[in-house]
């Protein structure tokens, strides 16, 4: 799997609405993930930590987006 970084001059909120892809889920104000690349999700005392394919460090799911993450 190839991980690409691209600079996009828009907000994640607008991007979320424009793309409207079922496999994309917002997990943090700075992160949106594709659930097809989700390797694992672990519940901790501070919320969830998700591990993505091709990404070294786990990403934290913020409290704001935790319910949405659990629904997906």
Residue, then its C-alpha position, 0 to 999 in steps of 0.5 A: x500500500x502506498x501512503x501519499x500526502x497531498x496539500x489541499x486548500x480546504x477544510x476537512x468539513x468541506x472535504x467530508x461533504x464534497x467526497x461523501x464516501x461511506x468508508x471515510x470517517x472523521x476521527x479528530x479535527x485534524x484527521x479523517x481516515x479510510x476505514x478500508x485501511x484500518x488495521x486495528x482499533x483499541x479502546x483505552x482509558x482515554x478513548x480509541x487508538x487506531x492503527x492504519x496500514x502504512x502509518x507508523x504511529x497510532x492515531x487517537x480518536x478524539x472525544x468529539x468524534x468517538x460516537x461517530x467512529x463507533x457507529x462506523 
